[in-house]
Amino acid sequence: MENKLRVLRAENKWSQAELAQRLGVSRQAVNAIETGKHDPSLTLAFSIAEVFSLSIEEVFDPKS
């Protein structure tokens, strides 16, 4: 599943560590999601969307 996490994080000038702290996960988890090595749980996907004030569909593309 592709996502816009890296772009959104860059737009907010957040490091992976800062985003991880906001989400309550590790920096490695953020990196794995950004690179497509791991898909987030539904709960984490909602949290990610909420942090950026977007819908899940605006962050994640389930068709890829």
C-alpha positions as CSV (number, residue, x, y, z in Angstrom):
1,M,0.0,0.0,0.0
2,E,1.5,3.3,-1.0
3,N,1.3,6.3,1.2
4,K,2.2,10.0,1.4
5,L,3.7,9.9,4.8
6,R,7.2,11.1,3.8
7,V,5.8,14.0,1.9
8,L,3.4,15.0,4.6
9,R,6.1,14.7,7.2
10,A,8.4,16.9,5.1
11,E,5.7,19.5,4.6
12,N,5.4,19.8,8.4
13,K,9.2,19.8,8.8
14,W,9.0,16.8,11.2
15,S,11.7,14.2,11.6
16,Q,10.7,10.6,11.7
17,A,11.5,10.7,15.4
18,E,9.1,13.6,16.0
19,L,6.3,12.0,14.0
20,A,6.9,8.7,15.9
21,Q,6.6,10.6,19.2
22,R,3.3,12.2,18.1
23,L,2.0,8.8,17.2
24,G,3.4,6.9,20.2
25,V,5.4,4.5,18.0
26,S,9.1,4.0,17.3
27,R,11.1,5.9,14.6
28,Q,11.7,2.5,13.0
29,A,8.0,1.9,12.7
30,V,7.6,5.2,10.9
31,N,10.4,4.4,8.6
32,A,8.9,0.9,7.8
33,I,5.6,2.5,7.0
34,E,7.1,5.2,4.8
35,T,9.2,2.7,2.8
36,G,6.3,0.3,2.4
37,K,7.9,-2.5,4.4
38,H,5.0,-2.5,6.8
39,D,1.4,-1.5,6.6
40,P,0.0,0.2,9.7
41,S,-2.8,-1.3,11.8
42,L,-6.2,0.4,11.2
43,T,-5.9,2.1,14.6
44,L,-2.4,3.5,13.7
45,A,-3.6,4.5,10.2
46,F,-6.4,6.6,11.8
47,S,-3.9,8.1,14.2
48,I,-1.6,9.1,11.3
49,A,-4.5,10.7,9.4
50,E,-5.6,12.5,12.5
51,V,-2.1,13.9,13.1
52,F,-2.1,15.5,9.7
53,S,-5.8,16.5,9.9
54,L,-6.6,14.3,6.8
55,S,-8.7,11.4,5.9
56,I,-7.1,7.9,5.7
57,E,-7.7,8.0,1.9
58,E,-5.7,11.2,1.7
59,V,-2.7,9.5,3.3
60,F,-2.9,5.9,2.1
61,D,-3.7,4.5,-1.4
62,P,-5.0,1.0,-0.9
63,K,-5.1,0.3,-4.7
64,S,-1.3,0.3,-5.0
